[in-house]
Amino acid sequence: MHNVYVPVIAIVVAFAAIFGFQAFNESHLDDDIAHRIAASLDTGASVGIEAMESVQKGYGFCGTYIVEGRDAAPAPFYYSKVDERVVIDTDAREFQNHCMD
């Protein structure tokens, strides 16, 4: 009977490893995007993500960010998970195609 438990345990461990890794990566996505926006703005100030929505079946994200310490309204961004690039120009083709409904 223990021969049945080994494959079941192996499947459960593999499942936990795969989906646990994905959940771990998603939890750091906000920080990664905020760092990329700060680098694009060439600012030493901290950037916070206000809102974020998945687009392109999870391959991209549209949202708004705010630069802490500035009295500015939240600004929009588009982030592509495929090439790990952030677009903060609202006139850019990527932003227009994916974030403008």
Contacts in CASP RR format, 6 or more apart in sequence:
PFRMAT RR
TARGET T0000
AUTHOR 0000-0000-0000
METHOD contacts of the structure
MODEL  1
MHNVYVPVIAIVVAFAAIFGFQAFNESHLDDDIAHRIAASLDTGASVGIE
AMESVQKGYGFCGTYIVEGRDAAPAPFYYSKVDERVVIDTDAREFQNHCM
D
29 61 0 8 1.000
30 48 0 8 1.000
30 49 0 8 1.000
30 52 0 8 1.000
32 84 0 8 1.000
33 49 0 8 1.000
33 52 0 8 1.000
33 61 0 8 1.000
33 65 0 8 1.000
33 77 0 8 1.000
33 79 0 8 1.000
33 86 0 8 1.000
34 46 0 8 1.000
34 47 0 8 1.000
34 48 0 8 1.000
34 49 0 8 1.000
34 65 0 8 1.000
35 47 0 8 1.000
36 79 0 8 1.000
36 84 0 8 1.000
36 85 0 8 1.000
36 86 0 8 1.000
37 47 0 8 1.000
37 65 0 8 1.000
37 77 0 8 1.000
37 86 0 8 1.000
37 88 0 8 1.000
38 44 0 8 1.000
38 45 0 8 1.000
38 46 0 8 1.000
38 47 0 8 1.000
38 67 0 8 1.000
40 86 0 8 1.000
40 88 0 8 1.000
41 47 0 8 1.000
41 67 0 8 1.000
41 88 0 8 1.000
43 67 0 8 1.000
45 67 0 8 1.000
45 68 0 8 1.000
45 69 0 8 1.000
45 70 0 8 1.000
46 67 0 8 1.000
46 68 0 8 1.000
47 65 0 8 1.000
47 66 0 8 1.000
47 67 0 8 1.000
47 68 0 8 1.000
48 65 0 8 1.000
48 66 0 8 1.000
48 67 0 8 1.000
48 68 0 8 1.000
49 63 0 8 1.000
49 64 0 8 1.000
49 65 0 8 1.000
50 63 0 8 1.000
50 64 0 8 1.000
50 65 0 8 1.000
50 66 0 8 1.000
50 74 0 8 1.000
51 63 0 8 1.000
51 64 0 8 1.000
51 74 0 8 1.000
52 61 0 8 1.000
52 62 0 8 1.000
52 63 0 8 1.000
53 61 0 8 1.000
53 62 0 8 1.000
53 63 0 8 1.000
54 60 0 8 1.000
54 61 0 8 1.000
55 61 0 8 1.000
55 62 0 8 1.000
55 98 0 8 1.000
55 99 0 8 1.000
56 98 0 8 1.000
58 81 0 8 1.000
59 80 0 8 1.000
59 81 0 8 1.000
59 82 0 8 1.000
60 78 0 8 1.000
60 79 0 8 1.000
60 80 0 8 1.000
60 81 0 8 1.000
60 82 0 8 1.000
60 98 0 8 1.000
61 78 0 8 1.000
61 79 0 8 1.000
61 81 0 8 1.000
62 76 0 8 1.000
62 77 0 8 1.000
62 78 0 8 1.000
62 79 0 8 1.000
62 95 0 8 1.000
62 98 0 8 1.000
62 99 0 8 1.000
63 76 0 8 1.000
63 77 0 8 1.000
63 78 0 8 1.000
63 99 0 8 1.000
64 74 0 8 1.000
64 75 0 8 1.000
64 76 0 8 1.000
64 77 0 8 1.000
65 74 0 8 1.000
65 75 0 8 1.000
65 77 0 8 1.000
65 88 0 8 1.000
66 72 0 8 1.000
66 74 0 8 1.000
66 75 0 8 1.000
75 88 0 8 1.000
76 88 0 8 1.000
76 90 0 8 1.000
76 95 0 8 1.000
76 99 0 8 1.000
77 86 0 8 1.000
77 87 0 8 1.000
77 88 0 8 1.000
77 95 0 8 1.000
78 86 0 8 1.000
78 87 0 8 1.000
78 92 0 8 1.000
78 94 0 8 1.000
78 95 0 8 1.000
78 98 0 8 1.000
78 99 0 8 1.000
79 85 0 8 1.000
79 86 0 8 1.000
79 87 0 8 1.000
80 86 0 8 1.000
80 87 0 8 1.000
80 94 0 8 1.000
87 94 0 8 1.000
87 95 0 8 1.000
89 95 0 8 1.000
90 96 0 8 1.000
END
